[in-house]
């Protein structure tokens, strides 16, 4: 394989290369890394990676692999002497029951664990997640999630105004279900008490949780990250809510929602738990809220009636995120992770390639299976 200091060819395999999480974790930061130095990134769907692509690559990165197919791909890459990285940003081994795909994640957990073991290096979003996955320090590298750089091309982007004489716009977003519990109850009560001076905007599947709690909200679909941050930045008198349940899954998440709200200039109320306790400075860059209904009621009442405080929090949070959680840090972390993985792979010794006839047979079978998977996906997509 190529030396770690040479221009690297990275093959990244993800369930959906166009998905927001793939762009956040792989596409954007690795592309940014290679824009400043020689290197090449190829993104492919996990179900359609030809074995020949492994011969092109120096490093295989598998994102959130949850099937026997991803494990076979990692093993094939290792056999060819390629460096193998498994990227994970959630505690997929312990799915919370409220998640939309909780049952499938429980079934996939053994394959996630196998992927973690098969990798030369595991890239994680936080040190806390690495600890929860019980990874030894020599086996993981932190590639932190960072904020979307709203001001990178448009300058300062003034903070959204916070006016005491206008309704507050409460923003709630979630790409999955959110077990908000008492936070949603407090929001419903605040909405009733506000008598039209509070507007709730809900993005994604979290809408069902709000409706169940009696919150009246305007419903919006999930949107690409750039569009979401700009949309949040454009809302009048914005205030974001990020409640978390007490599951280990939620404790293992990163604070990426807070990063993006902060970049957008939106002050945030977040659960005093895991990722937000690790990142927010309570009363300065956001508000950490305790677990009880009374905690959320008091925090909401204080934030909704303090326009000057909301603006102060928004300003401090954006300044902090732009200094400590900017995109260049993630690109640099990927550069360091790729070098580490290459050194580890080099320490395995020469690749033990199979006999040529066996490799030819394997490639032909692999090609047939990939064609069958593509056909089946097209068939499923045509279903009414």
C-alpha positions as CSV (number, residue, x, y, z in Angstrom):
1,X,0.0,0.0,0.0
2,X,1.1,3.6,-0.4
3,X,3.1,5.2,2.4
4,X,1.1,7.3,4.8
5,X,3.0,10.4,3.6
6,X,2.1,9.9,-0.1
7,X,-1.1,11.2,-1.7
8,X,-3.8,8.9,-0.4
9,X,-6.7,7.4,-2.3
10,X,-9.6,7.0,0.0
11,X,-12.6,4.8,-0.7
12,X,-15.5,5.6,1.6
13,X,-18.5,3.3,1.7
14,X,-21.8,4.5,3.3
15,X,-25.4,3.3,3.2
16,X,-26.3,6.5,1.2
17,X,-23.4,8.6,-0.1
18,X,-25.7,11.6,-0.6
19,X,-27.1,11.5,3.0
20,X,-26.5,14.4,5.3
21,X,-24.7,12.3,7.8
22,X,-22.3,11.0,5.1
23,X,-21.6,14.5,3.9
24,X,-21.0,15.7,7.5
25,X,-18.7,12.8,8.6
26,X,-17.0,11.9,5.3
27,X,-17.7,13.8,2.1
28,X,-17.2,17.4,3.2
29,X,-14.2,17.1,5.6
30,X,-12.2,14.6,3.6
31,X,-12.8,16.7,0.4
32,X,-11.7,19.8,2.4
33,X,-8.5,17.9,3.5
34,X,-7.6,17.0,0.0
35,X,-8.3,20.4,-1.4
36,X,-5.2,21.6,0.5
37,X,-3.0,18.6,-0.4
38,X,-2.8,15.8,-2.9
39,X,-5.3,13.0,-2.4
40,X,-8.5,11.6,-3.8
41,X,-11.8,10.5,-2.3
42,X,-14.3,8.1,-3.9
43,X,-17.7,7.7,-2.2
44,X,-19.7,4.6,-3.0
45,X,-22.9,3.0,-1.6
46,X,-22.1,0.1,0.7
47,X,-24.3,-2.3,-1.4
48,X,-22.3,-1.6,-4.6
49,X,-18.5,-1.6,-3.9
50,X,-16.7,-3.7,-6.4
51,X,-13.7,-5.6,-5.2
52,X,-11.7,-4.0,-7.9
53,X,-12.2,-0.6,-6.2
54,X,-10.2,-1.9,-3.3
55,X,-7.2,-2.3,-5.6
56,X,-7.5,1.4,-6.4
57,X,-7.7,2.5,-2.8
58,X,-5.1,3.0,-0.1
59,X,-7.7,3.3,2.7
60,X,-11.2,2.0,3.0
61,X,-13.5,3.9,5.3
62,X,-16.8,2.2,6.2
63,X,-19.4,4.5,7.7
64,X,-21.8,2.9,10.3
65,X,-21.6,-0.6,8.8
66,X,-24.5,-2.8,10.1
67,X,-24.5,-5.9,7.8
68,X,-22.4,-8.9,7.0
69,X,-21.7,-7.2,3.6
70,X,-19.7,-4.4,5.2
71,X,-17.7,-6.8,7.3
72,X,-16.8,-8.9,4.2
73,X,-15.7,-5.7,2.5
74,X,-13.5,-4.7,5.4
75,X,-11.9,-8.2,5.5
76,X,-11.3,-8.1,1.7
77,X,-9.6,-4.7,2.1
78,X,-7.4,-6.0,4.9
79,X,-6.5,-9.1,2.9
80,X,-5.2,-6.7,0.1
81,X,-3.1,-4.8,2.6
82,X,-5.4,-1.7,2.6
83,X,-5.9,0.4,5.7
84,X,-9.4,-0.1,7.1
85,X,-11.3,2.5,9.1
86,X,-14.7,2.1,10.7
87,X,-16.5,5.4,11.3
88,X,-19.2,5.7,14.0
89,X,-20.9,8.7,15.5
90,X,-23.7,7.1,17.5
91,X,-23.9,4.3,20.1
92,X,-25.3,1.9,17.5
93,X,-24.6,-1.1,19.8
94,X,-27.3,0.2,22.3
95,X,-30.2,1.7,20.4
96,X,-32.7,3.7,22.4
97,X,-36.3,2.2,22.1
98,X,-37.9,5.4,20.9
99,X,-35.9,5.5,17.6
100,X,-37.8,4.8,14.4
101,X,-35.4,2.0,13.4
102,X,-34.7,0.7,16.9
103,X,-35.5,-2.9,16.1
104,X,-33.3,-3.1,13.1
105,X,-30.4,-1.4,15.0
106,X,-30.8,-4.1,17.8
107,X,-30.5,-6.8,15.1
108,X,-27.5,-5.0,13.5
109,X,-25.6,-4.5,16.8
110,X,-23.5,-7.7,16.5
111,X,-22.3,-6.6,13.0
112,X,-21.4,-3.2,14.4
113,X,-19.3,-4.8,17.1
114,X,-17.6,-7.0,14.4
115,X,-16.9,-4.0,12.3
116,X,-15.3,-2.2,15.3
117,X,-13.0,-5.2,15.9
118,X,-12.1,-5.7,12.2
119,X,-10.9,-2.1,11.7
120,X,-7.3,-0.9,11.9
121,X,-8.7,2.3,13.4
122,X,-12.2,3.4,14.6
123,X,-13.1,7.1,14.1
124,X,-15.5,8.4,16.7
125,X,-17.3,11.7,17.1
126,X,-16.5,12.1,20.8
127,X,-14.2,10.7,23.5
128,X,-17.3,9.8,25.5
129,X,-18.6,7.6,22.6
130,X,-15.2,5.8,22.4
131,X,-15.4,5.1,26.2
132,X,-19.0,3.8,25.9
133,X,-17.9,1.5,23.0
134,X,-15.1,0.3,25.3
135,X,-12.4,1.1,22.7
136,X,-8.8,1.1,23.8
137,X,-7.1,4.4,23.1
138,X,-4.7,2.8,20.6
139,X,-7.7,1.7,18.5
140,X,-9.7,4.9,18.0
141,X,-9.2,8.5,16.8
142,X,-11.6,11.3,17.6
143,X,-12.9,13.0,14.4
144,X,-15.2,15.6,16.0
145,X,-18.4,16.8,14.4
146,X,-18.2,20.5,13.8
147,X,-20.5,23.4,12.9
148,X,-21.6,24.2,9.4
149,X,-19.7,27.3,8.4
150,X,-22.5,29.7,7.6
151,X,-20.2,32.7,7.6
152,X,-17.4,31.1,5.5
153,X,-18.6,32.7,2.2
154,X,-21.0,35.4,3.3
155,X,-19.0,37.2,6.0
156,X,-20.2,38.0,9.5
157,X,-23.9,37.1,9.0
158,X,-25.6,39.3,11.6
159,X,-27.3,37.5,14.4
160,X,-31.1,37.2,14.1
161,X,-32.8,40.0,16.0
162,X,-34.3,39.3,19.4
163,X,-37.3,41.6,20.1
164,X,-39.3,41.8,23.4
165,X,-42.4,43.1,21.6
166,X,-42.7,40.2,19.0
167,X,-43.6,36.5,19.2
168,X,-40.8,34.1,19.9
169,X,-40.1,31.4,17.3
170,X,-39.3,28.1,18.9
171,X,-37.3,25.7,16.7
172,X,-37.3,21.9,17.2
173,X,-35.7,19.5,14.8
174,X,-34.9,15.8,14.7
175,X,-34.0,13.3,12.0
176,X,-35.5,10.6,14.2
177,X,-38.0,10.4,17.0
178,X,-37.1,12.5,20.1
179,X,-38.2,11.3,23.5
180,X,-38.6,14.9,24.8
181,X,-41.1,14.0,27.6
182,X,-41.3,16.8,30.1
183,X,-39.7,19.3,27.7
184,X,-42.6,18.9,25.3
185,X,-45.1,19.1,28.2
186,X,-43.5,22.4,29.3
187,X,-43.6,23.7,25.7
188,X,-47.2,22.9,25.4
189,X,-48.0,24.7,28.6
190,X,-45.9,27.7,27.5
191,X,-47.7,27.8,24.2
192,X,-51.1,27.9,25.9
193,X,-50.0,30.6,28.3
194,X,-48.4,32.7,25.5
195,X,-51.8,33.2,23.8
196,X,-50.4,33.5,20.3
197,X,-47.1,35.1,21.1
198,X,-45.2,31.8,20.7
199,X,-44.7,30.0,17.3
200,X,-43.4,26.5,17.2
201,X,-41.7,25.2,14.0
202,X,-40.9,21.5,13.9
203,X,-38.6,19.8,11.4
204,X,-38.7,16.1,10.8
205,X,-40.1,13.1,12.6
206,X,-40.1,15.0,15.9
207,X,-43.4,16.4,14.8
208,X,-45.2,13.3,15.9
209,X,-43.7,13.6,19.5
210,X,-44.8,17.2,19.7
211,X,-48.3,16.4,18.5
212,X,-48.6,13.6,21.1
213,X,-47.7,16.1,23.8
214,X,-50.3,18.6,22.6
215,X,-47.9,21.1,21.1
216,X,-49.4,23.0,18.1
217,X,-46.6,23.4,15.5
218,X,-46.0,24.2,11.9
219,X,-44.5,21.1,10.2
220,X,-41.5,21.2,7.9
221,X,-39.7,18.4,6.2
222,X,-36.1,17.4,6.8
223,X,-33.7,19.5,4.8
224,X,-30.0,19.5,3.8
225,X,-27.7,20.8,6.5
226,X,-26.8,24.0,4.7
227,X,-30.5,24.8,4.0
228,X,-31.4,24.0,7.6
229,X,-28.7,26.3,9.1
230,X,-29.7,29.1,6.8
231,X,-33.4,28.6,7.5
232,X,-32.8,28.7,11.3
233,X,-30.7,31.9,10.8
234,X,-33.7,33.5,9.0
235,X,-36.3,32.9,11.7
236,X,-37.5,35.9,13.7
237,X,-36.9,35.9,17.5
238,X,-35.5,32.3,17.4
239,X,-35.0,29.9,20.3
240,X,-34.1,26.3,19.9
241,X,-35.0,23.3,22.2
242,X,-32.8,20.2,22.3
243,X,-34.1,17.8,25.0
244,X,-32.5,14.4,25.5
245,X,-33.8,11.3,27.2
246,X,-31.7,9.5,29.8
247,X,-30.7,6.5,27.5
248,X,-27.1,5.6,26.9
249,X,-27.7,6.1,23.2
250,X,-28.5,9.8,23.7
251,X,-25.6,10.2,26.1
252,X,-23.3,9.0,23.4
253,X,-24.3,11.6,20.8
254,X,-22.3,14.7,19.8
255,X,-23.5,18.3,20.2
256,X,-23.8,18.9,16.5
257,X,-27.3,20.4,16.8
258,X,-26.0,23.0,19.2
259,X,-23.1,23.7,16.9
260,X,-25.4,24.4,14.0
261,X,-27.9,26.4,16.0
262,X,-25.0,28.5,17.4
263,X,-23.6,29.2,14.0
264,X,-27.1,30.2,12.9
265,X,-27.3,32.7,15.8
266,X,-30.0,30.8,17.6
267,X,-29.8,30.6,21.4
268,X,-30.5,27.1,22.8
269,X,-32.1,25.3,25.7
270,X,-30.6,21.8,26.0
271,X,-30.8,18.9,28.4
272,X,-28.1,19.0,31.1
273,X,-26.8,15.6,29.9
274,X,-24.0,14.0,27.9
275,X,-23.0,16.0,24.8
276,X,-24.5,19.3,25.9
277,X,-23.0,19.2,29.4
278,X,-19.7,18.6,27.7
279,X,-20.0,21.6,25.5
280,X,-22.3,24.3,26.8
281,X,-21.2,26.9,29.3
282,X,-24.5,27.3,31.2
283,X,-25.8,30.9,31.2
284,X,-23.1,32.0,28.8
285,X,-23.3,29.9,25.6
286,X,-26.6,28.3,26.2
287,X,-28.9,27.0,28.9
288,X,-28.6,23.6,30.5
289,X,-31.9,22.3,31.7
290,X,-32.5,19.7,34.4
291,X,-34.7,16.6,34.0
292,X,-37.9,17.7,35.7
293,X,-41.0,19.3,34.3
294,X,-40.4,22.2,36.7
295,X,-36.9,22.6,35.3
296,X,-38.1,23.0,31.8
297,X,-41.0,25.2,32.7
298,X,-38.7,27.6,34.6
299,X,-36.1,27.6,31.8
300,X,-38.6,28.2,29.1
301,X,-40.3,31.0,31.0
302,X,-36.9,32.7,31.6
303,X,-35.7,32.4,28.0
304,X,-39.1,33.5,26.5
305,X,-39.2,36.7,28.5
306,X,-35.6,37.8,28.2
307,X,-34.9,39.0,24.6
308,X,-31.6,40.7,25.7
309,X,-30.5,37.4,27.3
310,X,-31.3,35.4,24.2
311,X,-29.2,37.8,22.1
312,X,-26.3,37.7,24.5
313,X,-26.4,33.9,24.6
314,X,-26.6,33.7,20.8
315,X,-23.6,36.0,20.4
316,X,-21.4,34.1,22.9
317,X,-22.3,30.7,21.5
318,X,-21.5,31.7,17.9
319,X,-18.2,33.1,18.9
320,X,-17.3,30.0,20.9
321,X,-18.3,27.6,18.1
322,X,-16.4,29.5,15.4
323,X,-13.3,29.4,17.5
324,X,-13.5,25.8,18.9
325,X,-15.7,23.8,16.6
326,X,-15.0,25.0,13.0
327,X,-14.8,22.7,10.0
328,X,-11.0,22.9,9.5
329,X,-10.6,20.9,12.8
330,X,-12.5,18.0,11.4
331,X,-10.5,18.0,8.2
332,X,-7.3,18.0,10.1
333,X,-8.6,15.2,12.4
334,X,-9.3,13.1,9.3
335,X,-5.8,13.7,8.0
336,X,-4.3,12.4,11.3
337,X,-6.7,9.4,11.3
338,X,-5.7,8.4,7.8
339,X,-2.0,8.5,8.7
340,X,-2.6,6.5,11.8
341,X,-4.6,3.8,10.0
342,X,-1.9,3.5,7.3
343,X,0.8,3.0,9.8
344,X,-1.3,0.3,11.6
345,X,-2.0,-1.5,8.3
346,X,1.7,-1.4,7.4
347,X,2.4,-3.1,10.7
348,X,0.3,-6.1,9.6
349,X,3.0,-7.2,7.2
350,X,2.6,-8.2,3.5
351,X,-0.9,-8.9,2.2
352,X,-1.8,-12.6,1.8
353,X,-3.6,-12.5,-1.5
354,X,-5.5,-15.5,-2.7
355,X,-4.6,-17.5,-5.8
356,X,-5.4,-15.7,-9.1
357,X,-8.1,-18.2,-10.1
358,X,-9.8,-17.8,-6.7
359,X,-9.6,-14.0,-7.0
360,X,-11.1,-14.1,-10.4
361,X,-14.0,-16.3,-9.2
362,X,-14.6,-14.1,-6.2
363,X,-14.8,-10.9,-8.4
364,X,-17.2,-12.6,-10.8
365,X,-19.5,-13.7,-7.9
366,X,-19.2,-10.3,-6.4
367,X,-20.2,-8.7,-9.7
368,X,-23.3,-10.9,-9.9
369,X,-24.3,-10.2,-6.4
370,X,-23.9,-6.4,-6.8
371,X,-26.0,-6.5,-10.0
372,X,-28.7,-8.5,-8.2
373,X,-28.7,-5.9,-5.3
374,X,-29.1,-3.0,-7.8
375,X,-32.0,-4.8,-9.5
376,X,-33.7,-5.5,-6.2
377,X,-33.4,-1.9,-5.1
378,X,-34.8,-0.6,-8.4
379,X,-37.7,-3.1,-8.0
380,X,-38.4,-1.9,-4.5
381,X,-38.3,1.7,-5.6
382,X,-41.0,1.0,-8.2
383,X,-43.4,-0.3,-5.5
384,X,-46.5,1.9,-5.0
